[in-house]
Amino acid sequence: MPINRRSVTLMSATGTEMNKVSDIVKGDSYYGYTDGIHTIQVIYNSFVGRFRIQATLSLDPAENDWFDIVVDPNTGLYAGSTPWNENGYVQFNSMAPADNSQAYTFQGNYAYVRTKMDREYIGDGVTYDESYGQISRVILSS
C-alpha cells in the first residue's frame, strides 16, 4: 500500500510584514504516520530577522500549546543551511542577510506544525524597512 506523503505551502511571501505566523498544517501524527519526519524549505530574499518552527501535540491547539523546535545540527541541516541556535530559531542580521533557499529536517510525532517570522527586536519592532527583505515562501513536506 503506497504512503500518501504531501508537500504544502505553510507561509507565502511576507512582503512588508514585520512579524508573521503561518497557517497551521497537519503533521505526521495527525495522519497516523509513525516516523515523524518533517522537512521545511524556506526561500529567503535578503531576509533579516528570526525564523522559528513550532509544533503542538494538541488536536485543538490554543496559543500556549505551541513550542519551538530546535533543529539538530547533526541530522537536520542540509548543505548551506544556517545552524539553529539553542533558543529555538535561526537568525539573520543586516551584515549577513539570508538570500537563498535553506532546508531543515526535524523529527517528532506532532499533530500540527507552523512557522513564525519575528522581527520585534529590529528597529522599533513595527516599522518595516526594505533592507529587512522577506521570506518568499515556506514549504513543509511530511
N, C-alpha and C positions, 0 to 999 in steps of 0.2 A: 504494500500500500504506500503510495507516494506521500511525502510530507509536504503540505502546502505552506511553505515559508513565504514571507512577503517583505516588501520594502515600502515605506510610506514617508511622505514629507511631514516632518514634525514642525518645522518653522520655515516660513517663507522669508523673503528679504526683509530685513529690519529697517531699511531706509533711514529716516532721521530720528527714529526712536532711541531714547537713552537706555531704557530697560524694557525687556520683553520676556514673557513666559510663553512657551509654545503650547500648542494643543496637547492634550494627553492622548496617548495611544496605548492600546493593549499590549502587554508584554508577554513573554513566553508562558508564564504561569497561568495567565488568563485562558490560554488555549490548551493547557494541559501538557505542554512540552516540558521535558524534564532536564534538558541540557542547560537551559538558562542563558544561552549565549546571545548577546545583543551587540551589534556593531552600529556605530553612528559615524556618518561622514558629515563634516562641517566645511562649507565653502566660504572662506573668508575673503573680504575685499578691503585691504588696508585697514583691518579691524583693530581697534584699540578698546580694551575692556576685558571683562571676565566672562568665561563661558562655563556653565555647570550642566551636569546631567543629574537628574533627580529621579527617584523611583519610589514606589509605595507598594505595600503588600495588601492594602485595603481595597476592597471591591467598590467601595463608595467613599473615596478619599475626601477629607477636609484638608485645608491648607496645612495644618500641623501634622498630617500623616506623611508628608514628603520628606525624604532625606537625600543628602548629596551622595553621589557615587564617586569614589576615588579610583581612578583608572590605574591598574597595576603597571608600572613602567617595564616590568619584565615580560608581561604577556599581553598587554592591552594597547601598545603603541605600534603604529605602522611606521615605516621608514619616513623620516622627515616630519613626523608629528611631534608637537611640543609636549614635554612631560607634564603630567598632572602634579599639583602640589598636594601636600597632606591636608590642606584646608578644604579640599573637595572642588577645585576648579583649575582651569588653565587660564593664565593671564597674559595679555599682550599690552605693551606700553607704546608711547609715541616714538620712542627710539627704535623700536623693533616691532612694528605692527605686523599682524598676520595677513599674508596676501597669497594664500594658496588653499589647497584642499587638504584637510587632515582627517584621519580616521582613528577611532578609538573603539576597542572592544572591551566589554565588561560582562561578567557572568553573575547571574542571580535569578532566582525564580520570582520575578517581580510581576505584580498584577498590571501595573501601569507604569509608563515612563514618560518623562517630559524633559525639556531643556529650558535653561534660563540664560539670558544675556543681561549682564549687570554692569552699569557704568555710574552708579550712585556716588562713587568715590572720585570721579573725574570732574574737574572744574567745579561748578555749583551743583552738579548732580542732576540737573534738569535741562539745561540749555545745550542743544546739540551743536557741534562744530563739525564741518565737513572733514576735518583732519582725523576724526574718530572712525571714519569708514563705516563698514556694515558687515553683517553676516548675510551672505547671499541666499543660503539655503542650508537646512539641516535635514538629513535623511536617516531614518532608522531601518535597519534590516534585522529581523529576529526570526 
